[in-house]
C-alpha cells in the first residue's frame, strides 16, 4: 500500500473546517456585532428596500429572484440587489422577527453561501480534488472584499455571486458532450435551458458585471453552434431573451451613469497606490498569490503550445480556428477577453476605487480553473505533497490576515471609519466603537481617526 503524505490528510480537514468556521464567524457577526452604517449608499439601500417591501407581495418578491423582471436603477446603479433585501425582509416578517437589520444580514449570509458553493463546485469540477476545491473556496470566502462586503448593505453582494456562477455554468455546458448526431433528447434541451436560466439570474447584478454575462452567454451560444447543437442553442436563446428584454432598459440607464462617473477624478488613485492596497485589503495576499502564480503558468504553457501548433505545417488555419472556438478553449478565451476589458477599464477610469478589482479577480479565477480542467497534466501537479503543503500555508496565511483585520486592525475597531475619498477597507473590524449620539457615524474625510495612530 503506497504511503499517504501527511499533507493529503491535513489539507482536507483544514480546508473544510476553515469553511465551517468562517460560516460560524459570519453568523456571529450577523447576530452579535454592530454592522457598519454610513449616511451614503448603504443607508439609502436600506430605506429603498423597506419601502419596496411594503409595496410588494411575497409572491412578487420571490418572482424577482427567479423570473425575468426590470430591476430598479438606484442612484445610477443597476440594483438587482434590492430583490434580495426585500426577500430578506419578507422572510423575517414571516418568521416573526422584528429585527430589520438582521434580515438584511442573513440575506447577505445566504449570498455568501451561494457564491462559496459555486466556487467549491467550480474548483471540484476543474481539479477533481475536493481538498484543493475547498482551499479555493476558502481563499475566496476569506478574501477581504468577499467576507467584508457580506457585512455591508452594498450592491456588490450579487456581483460576487454572479462572477463564479457565470464562469462555472458557461464552462460546464461548453465542456459537456452534446448528443450524438441527431439524437437530441429532452434532457439535453432541459440541461441547456437550466444553465441559461442560472446565468440569466445573474444579469440583474451591477451594470459593470453585465459584460461578463454577455460574453459568457455569447461564448456558450457560439460553442453550441460550432458543435451544431442546434436545439440546445435554441433553448439558450429563448431563456436568455426572456430575461434580457425587461432588463435591457435598466442596463442602458445604469451604463450611461457609470460612464459619466468614470471621468470624475474625486476618487482617483494611482496604480502604484491601488495595486498594493487591492492585493492586501481587497483580494487578499493568499488569493492574489495563487491567481498571479497560476496565471503566469497558464501564459507560459499556452505560449509554448501556440508556437508548437503554428510551426506545424500540417495545421491549417481553419482547423486551428475551429479548435479554439469549441469547448473549454472558447471558455478560456472568453475569460481572457474579459480580463483585458476590465483591466483596460481600470486603467482608463478616473473613478478608481477598489471595487473594480472584483471582476478581474473572477476572470483570473475562471482562467485558472478552466486551465486545470482542460489540461490533465496540471491536475496531476495537485497530487504532489509539496503543492498540498503550499495550500496548507495559504489557508493559514489567509486566516492570519482575516483575523488581524477583524480583531486587531484600527485598534480593534476603535479608530475605524469609512473614508469618503480614500481607498476602502471593506473588511472592517468585528467590534466598532459606540456612536456618540445621532450626529455621529462611521465615516470620515480628512483627517480620519486612524491617522492619529
N, C-alpha and C positions, 0 to 999 in steps of 0.2 A: 504494500500500500504506500503511495507516494506521501511524503511528509508535507503536512499543511503548514504554510507560513503563518506566523503569528499575526501578520498584517491582515490576512484573509479572515481571521477570527475577530480581531479588534475593530476593523473598519465597519462591518455591518452593524454591530452593536452600537458603536459610537455614532454613526450617521443617523440611524433610525431613532436612537434615544435622544439625539440632539433635536431632531424634528419634533418629537413629542414634547420635549422640554420647552422648546421655543413656542409651541402652541399653548402650553400651560402659561408661559410668561405673557403671551399676548392676551389670554383670558384674564390673567391677573391685572394687566394694565387696563382692560376694559371695565372690570368690576371695582378695582380698588384704588386707582390713581386718577388724578385730575387731568383730563385731556387738554391739549393746547387749544386756546381760543384767541382769535385776533378780531379786530373790527373790520377785517377785509373780506376776502373771498369766502373763507370757511363760514363766517357768521352769516353772510348773505345766502350761502347754500343751505344752511340750516333753516333759515326763515322761509326760503322758497319751498323746501321740502315739506315743511309744516303746512304751508298754505295749500300746496297741491294735494297733500294727504286729506285735507278737509274736503276738497272738491271732488276727489276720485273715489270710486267704489273699490272694494277689494278685487273684484274681477278685472277692472281696468288696470289696477296696479300690477297684477300678475301678468296681464296680457302685454304690458310694456316690457316685461322681462323676457318673454318667449315668442312674441309675434311682431310683425312689422308695425312701426309707428313713426311718428315725426317727433324726434327728440327736440327739446327746447334749446334755444341758444341763450346762454346766460352770460351777460356782460362780454359778449364776443367769443364765447367758448361753447363748443358743442357739449351739451350736458346730458348725455345718456345716464350719467351717474345718479341723476335725480330719481330715476326709476328704482334704483336700489335703496336709496334713502327713504322713499315713500313706502316701498315694500317693508323695510325695516320698521317704520312707524306702524304700519298696519298690523304686522306680526306682533309688535309689542302691545298694541291695544287688544289684540285677540287673546293674548295670554294674561291680560290684566296688569301689565307693567306700566306704571306712571312715569318711568324714567325715560324721557325722550333721548337724552344723550347716550344712554346705554343701548337703546335700539339702534342708533347710528353706529356705535362702536361694534356691536355684534354683526351688523350688516357688513362692515369693513372686515371683520374677522372672517366672515364667510367668503368674501372676495379673496382674502389672503389664502384661505384653504384651497379655493378653486385654482388659483394660479400656481400654488405649490404642487398640487396634484397634477396639473398639466405638465409642469417641468419634470416631475418624477416620472410620469408615463412617457414623455418625450425622451428623456435620458435612458430609461429602461429599454425602450424600443430601439434606440440608437446604439447603445453599448451592449445590450443583453447581459447586463451585470447589475443586480439590484443594489449592491453596496455602492458602486460608482454612481448609479442613478440617485440614490439617497444623498450622496455627497453633493451632487449638482443641485438637488432640490434644497438642501440645507444652505448651501452657499447663496442660492437665490433668495431664500426666505430671510436669511440673516443680513442680506445686503442693506445698508443704511436707508437707501431710498425705498426699499420694499417694506421692511419691518417698520421703519419710521413713518412712511406715508400711510400705512394702515391705521395709524393712530390720529391722522389728520382727516378732516372732512374736506377732501380735495377731489377734483375731477380726475386726477391721475390714477385713482384706485382701479377703475375699469380698464384703463390703459395697461396697467400691469397684468391684468388678466388677458387682454387681447393679444399682447405680444407673443407669449408662448403658445397660446391656443391657435392662432393663425399659422404659425410656423409648423406646429406638430400636425394639425389636421391636414394642411396642404401637402406636406411632405409624405405623410402616411398614405394618402389617397394616390399620389403620384407613384409611390413605390409598390402599391398593391397591384398584383397582376389582374388584368381585365379578363373578361370572358373570352373563351377560345372561339375564334371565328364569329359566326352569327348566333352563338348560343348565349344570348343575353337573357338573364333571369331577373325576376323581380328583385332578388336580393342585391344584385349589382346596382340597379337603379335606386333602390332604397338606401344603400350604403352611400352612394354619391349625394343623394338628397340630404341625408343626415349630416354629412360632412359640410355641405354647403350651408345648411341651417346653422350648424355650430359656428362656422366662420361668419355668417351674416349677423349673428347675435353680437358680434364684436364691432360692427360698423358704427354703432352709436357712441363709442368711446370718443375721446377728444379728436378734434379735426387733424392734429398732427399724426395721429395713428391711421388716418384714412389711407395714406399711400401704402402702408403695409397691407391693409385689407384689399385694396385694389390690385396691387402687384401679385399677392398670393392667389387671389381668385383668378386673375388673368393667367398666372402660371399653371394653375390647375386646369383651366379650360384649354390652354394651348397644349398641355401634356396629354389631355384626353383626346383632343382632335388629332394630334400627331400619331397616337396609337389607334386611331379610328374607333374610339369608344364612344360612338355617337349618342347612344341612349343615356349614358352617364353624363355626357356633356349637356344634353338637353335638360336633365334633371337639375344640374348645377345652375344653368342659366335661369330656369323657371324660379327656383327657390331664391337665388340671389336677387333677381329682378324684383321680386315681391318686396324685398327689404329696401332695395336701393331707391325705388320710386318715391316713397314717402320721406326717405332720409336725405335725398339729394338737395332739396331747397335749404334745409338747415345747414348742411355742409357748406354750401356756397356762401351763405351769410357768415358763417364762422371763419371760413378761409379768408374772406375779404378783411375781416377784423384782424386776423393773425398776420397777414402780410403787411397791414398798416403798422401793427405794433413792432414788426421785425425791424423797422427803420428807426425806432426810438432808441436813444443811447443812454437813457437813465439807468438801465440795468446792464450796461456794457462792462465786460471784464476781459482782459487779455487772455490769450490761450496759455500763456506762462502762468497765470494765476488760476485759470479754470481747470486745466488738466490735473494738477496735483490735488486740488480740492475735490474734484469729482472722483478721482481714484480712491481717495480715503473716505470722504464723507458722503458719497453718493453710491457708487458701485461697491466700494469696499476693497481693501487690499487683496484679499484671497480671491474673489471673483475676478478682479482686474488682472491678477497674475495668471489665472487659469485661462481666461479668454485671450490675453495677449500672447501667451506662450503657444497655445494650440492654434491660434490664427497664424502665427509665424510658421508652424509646421505645415498647415494647410497650404499656405502660399508657396513654400519651398517645394513640397511634393507635387503640387499642381503645376508649377512651372517646369519641373523635370518631366512630368508626363506629357505636357503640351509640346515640349521640344522634341521628345521621342516620337510623338504621333505626327508632328509636322514634318519631321525629317524622314518619315517612312514613305517611299514613293507609291506604295500600294494603297495609301489612304487618300480617297478622293474628297474634295470639298463637300460634296453632298452627303457622304457618309459621316464626315466629321460633324457637320451641322445637325444632321438627324440625331446623332448620338448625344449631342449637347442639349437638344430640345426635347428630351424624353426622360421620364423617371426622375431619380434623385438629382441628376446633373442639372436639370431645369430648376428644381427647387433650390439647389445651391447657387445657381446664377441669379435667381430672383433675390436671394438674400444679399449677394454681393452688390446688386443694383440698389437695394435698399440702404446698405451700408454707405455706398457712395453718395446717395441722395441726402441722407441725414447728416453725414459729415460735412457735405457741401453747405447744407443749411446752417449748421453750427458756425462754420467759417464766415458765412455771409451775414448772419443776423447781427444786429447791434443790441438786441434784447437777449443777451447771453447769460441766462441763469442756469441752474444745474439740471432742471427737469428735462431739457432736450437730450440729455445723455441716456434717457430710458430707452429710446428706440434703437440707437446704435448698439446698446447693450444686448437687446434681444436679437438684432440682426447677427451680431457676433455669436451669440449662443446658438442660433439656428445654423450658421455655417459650420460651427464646431461639431454639433450633434449630427447633422446630416453627413458630415465627413466621416464620422465613426460608423454610421450605418452603411455608407456606400463603399467603404474600404475595410474589409475584414482584417487587414494587417494592422490597422490602428487599434482595432478591438483587441487583438492579441497582445498589444502592449499593456493593456489594462490588467492582464493576468500577472504581470511582473510584480513581485513583492515590493520592489522599490517604489513603484507607482502608487501602490496601496499605502505605503508609509507616507509618501508625499501628501496623499489625500487626507490621512490622519492629521498631519501637520497643518494643512489648510483649514480643516474643520476647527482645530484647536485655536489657530490664529484668528479665525472668524469669531469664535466665542470671546476671545480676549478683547478684540476691537468692539464687539457689540456690548459687552458688559462694561467696558470703560466708558462708552458713550452713554449708556443708560444709567450708570451709578456714580461715575467719578467726574466726568466732564462738566464744565461750567459750575465747579464747586458743588457737585452733586445736584445741580438744578437751581441753586440759589441765584446764580447770575445769568441764567439762560434768558434770551429774548430773541424773537424773530426779527432780524434786521430788515428795514424797509428796502434798501438798495444794495445790500451785500449778497454774496453767495450764501445759499441757505444751508442750515443744519437741520434737516428734517427729522433725524433720529434723536429727538430731544430727550433729556433725562426723564426717568420714570417719576421722580418726585420734584415738582416745581415749587417755587416759593408761593406763599399765600399772597393773594392780591390785597392791596391796601385801599379798599373801597371801590366804588363803582367806576371811578375815573382811571383806575389802574388797569394795566393789561400786560400781555407778554410780548409787546413789540417795542422796537427802538429804532432810532435813526442814527445820529451821531451826537455824542458818543453813545456806546452801548454798555450795559452793566459789566459784560465780561472784558471790556477794555481795561478795567481797573485791577485786573488780576495781576 
